[in-house]
Amino acid sequence: MDIKVGDIVARKSYNCDLIFRVIDVKVENNGSKQAVLYGEEVRLIADSPYEDLVLVDESEQLERQKKDKDLLEKSYRLFRQDYHLIRQKNEYNATGGYSNNQDFFQIPGRVLHIDGDPLYLKKCLALYEKIGVPVYGVHCNEKEMPERVGDLIEEFRPDILVITGHDAYSKSKGKKSELKAYRHSKHFAQTVRQARRKVPHLDQLVIFAGACQSHFESLIRAGANFASSPSRVNIHALDPVYIVAKISFTPFVERINVWDVLRNTLTGDKGLGGIETRGVLRVGMPYHRLNDD
């Protein structure tokens, strides 16, 4: 069996529960091969012995993709229901209880999404566009994020910052309470702290940080409003988008109940958590449609 970079594989020792993309193959001093894997649907990075891997054929990939697509559609429908309720409420408030016929406009919160995985970033940007969230995406290696985040905030002046990529807890490196036992949680936490030096107030810049199995407590202590992963479970690649969309379309005069944010995600409160936060949407009027005549 010849497994190479770019192949889609599963791990026999885990009963092929998740599928991964091979991003690197390393040869150890003893001649054995180790593969570095990125989760295809979850934000997990893993190392695996070469002999533990099995290629996933195209039909199996398509079947898993269909199941994932069904989950995404369900989550998207729930979000759209929430969005329509928010829109109706904003219209009612903007028009004085429908007492006048003035049209209004909405300015949702701008997002800066920094992602350690270019393929996941592309998927997220497509979903942001589908939902209608204004976003600028940047691919950046997790280790480089602390150095770059300050300049990126100054350049794009976001209302919401997403710091994500891949992460993993390794039992061999320490206890779950120890930051050293995580692949990239330290870099995510450092990035959050650098962002808070630029914008200290929790409601002036709303931050989501983390990936699969990330050290939730350290990210919240560093200054994130929302983070993963309270129960050290895997989170779906697109979960950050649903959290951000809820914040982006909630008016700034309202506080967001944490459960209201989490309930439409694919992972729920085992993989995601946060603190009470204000929305960032602003409503204005009048809205005039200009003719070119």
Solvent accessible surface area in square Angstrom, and as a share of the most:
residue,aa,sasa,rsa
1,M,135,0.60
2,D,109,0.57
3,I,5,0.03
4,K,123,0.52
5,V,91,0.52
6,G,46,0.44
7,D,25,0.13
8,I,26,0.13
9,V,0,0.00
10,A,1,0.01
11,R,22,0.08
12,K,108,0.46
13,S,80,0.52
14,Y,118,0.45
15,N,137,0.70
16,C,40,0.24
17,D,80,0.42
18,L,36,0.18
19,I,6,0.03
20,F,0,0.00
21,R,32,0.12
22,V,1,0.01
23,I,57,0.29
24,D,56,0.29
25,V,41,0.23
26,K,104,0.44
27,V,103,0.59
28,E,72,0.32
29,N,167,0.86
30,N,128,0.65
31,G,50,0.48
32,S,48,0.31
33,K,84,0.36
34,Q,49,0.22
35,A,0,0.00
36,V,11,0.07
37,L,0,0.00
38,Y,30,0.11
39,G,0,0.00
40,E,34,0.15
41,E,40,0.18
42,V,19,0.11
43,R,0,0.00
44,L,10,0.05
45,I,8,0.04
46,A,11,0.08
47,D,74,0.38
48,S,2,0.01
49,P,57,0.36
50,Y,29,0.11
51,E,118,0.53
52,D,24,0.12
53,L,1,0.01
54,V,52,0.30
55,L,82,0.41
56,V,15,0.09
57,D,89,0.46
58,E,125,0.56
59,S,77,0.50
60,E,61,0.27
61,Q,38,0.17
62,L,104,0.52
63,E,93,0.42
64,R,49,0.18
65,Q,89,0.40
66,K,131,0.55
67,K,129,0.55
68,D,23,0.12
69,K,128,0.54
70,D,77,0.40
71,L,97,0.48
72,L,36,0.18
73,E,59,0.27
74,K,116,0.49
75,S,4,0.03
76,Y,35,0.13
77,R,134,0.49
78,L,61,0.31
79,F,7,0.03
80,R,64,0.23
81,Q,108,0.48
82,D,12,0.06
83,Y,33,0.13
84,H,90,0.40
85,L,117,0.58
86,I,27,0.14
87,R,86,0.31
88,Q,101,0.45
89,K,105,0.44
90,N,6,0.03
91,E,63,0.28
92,Y,111,0.42
93,N,95,0.49
94,A,28,0.22
95,T,7,0.04
96,G,53,0.51
97,G,29,0.28
98,Y,120,0.45
99,S,90,0.58
100,N,66,0.34
101,N,152,0.78
102,Q,90,0.40
103,D,67,0.35
104,F,15,0.06
105,F,77,0.32
106,Q,30,0.13
107,I,95,0.48
108,P,25,0.15
109,G,1,0.01
110,R,109,0.40
111,V,5,0.03
112,L,0,0.00
113,H,0,0.00
114,I,1,0.01
115,D,0,0.00
116,G,6,0.06
117,D,0,0.00
118,P,68,0.43
119,L,85,0.42
120,Y,1,0.00
121,L,14,0.07
122,K,148,0.63
123,K,94,0.40
124,C,0,0.00
125,L,57,0.28
126,A,62,0.48
127,L,17,0.09
128,Y,0,0.00
129,E,140,0.63
130,K,105,0.44
131,I,7,0.03
132,G,42,0.40
133,V,6,0.03
134,P,55,0.34
135,V,46,0.27
136,Y,110,0.42
137,G,22,0.21
138,V,15,0.09
139,H,90,0.40
140,C,3,0.02
141,N,71,0.37
142,E,3,0.01
143,K,127,0.54
144,E,85,0.38
145,M,1,0.00
146,P,21,0.13
147,E,144,0.65
148,R,96,0.35
149,V,0,0.00
150,G,12,0.11
151,D,103,0.53
152,L,12,0.06
153,I,10,0.05
154,E,102,0.46
155,E,118,0.53
156,F,51,0.21
157,R,172,0.63
158,P,13,0.08
159,D,37,0.19
160,I,1,0.00
161,L,0,0.00
162,V,0,0.00
163,I,0,0.00
164,T,0,0.00
165,G,0,0.00
166,H,0,0.00
167,D,0,0.00
168,A,14,0.11
169,Y,43,0.16
170,S,35,0.23
171,K,173,0.74
172,S,109,0.70
173,K,107,0.45
174,G,19,0.18
175,K,147,0.62
176,K,109,0.46
177,S,85,0.55
178,E,59,0.27
179,L,55,0.27
180,K,141,0.60
181,A,0,0.00
182,Y,12,0.04
183,R,74,0.27
184,H,14,0.06
185,S,0,0.00
186,K,100,0.42
187,H,25,0.11
188,F,0,0.00
189,A,1,0.00
190,Q,64,0.29
191,T,0,0.00
192,V,0,0.00
193,R,105,0.38
194,Q,61,0.27
195,A,0,0.00
196,R,25,0.09
197,R,177,0.65
198,K,89,0.38
199,V,32,0.18
200,P,99,0.62
201,H,97,0.43
202,L,70,0.35
203,D,38,0.20
204,Q,121,0.54
205,L,2,0.01
206,V,1,0.00
207,I,0,0.00
208,F,1,0.01
209,A,0,0.00
210,G,0,0.00
211,A,0,0.00
212,C,0,0.00
213,Q,35,0.16
214,S,0,0.00
215,H,7,0.03
216,F,37,0.15
217,E,68,0.30
218,S,9,0.06
219,L,0,0.00
220,I,40,0.20
221,R,180,0.66
222,A,11,0.08
223,G,13,0.13
224,A,1,0.01
225,N,0,0.00
226,F,0,0.00
227,A,0,0.00
228,S,0,0.00
229,S,0,0.00
230,P,42,0.26
231,S,56,0.36
232,R,30,0.11
233,V,52,0.30
234,N,43,0.22
235,I,0,0.00
236,H,19,0.08
237,A,2,0.01
238,L,12,0.06
239,D,0,0.00
240,P,0,0.00
241,V,0,0.00
242,Y,5,0.02
243,I,0,0.00
244,V,0,0.00
245,A,0,0.00
246,K,28,0.12
247,I,1,0.00
248,S,0,0.00
249,F,9,0.04
250,T,6,0.04
251,P,11,0.07
252,F,81,0.34
253,V,101,0.58
254,E,48,0.22
255,R,127,0.46
256,I,5,0.03
257,N,88,0.45
258,V,37,0.21
259,W,137,0.48
260,D,52,0.27
261,V,2,0.01
262,L,6,0.03
263,R,100,0.37
264,N,12,0.06
265,T,14,0.08
266,L,47,0.23
267,T,34,0.20
268,G,16,0.15
269,D,84,0.43
270,K,128,0.54
271,G,0,0.00
272,L,0,0.00
273,G,8,0.07
274,G,21,0.20
275,I,59,0.30
276,E,109,0.49
277,T,0,0.00
278,R,82,0.30
279,G,3,0.03
280,V,21,0.12
281,L,1,0.00
282,R,129,0.47
283,V,57,0.33
284,G,19,0.18
285,M,77,0.34
286,P,71,0.44
287,Y,94,0.36
288,H,133,0.59
289,R,176,0.64
290,L,162,0.80
291,N,125,0.64
292,D,151,0.78
293,D,175,0.91
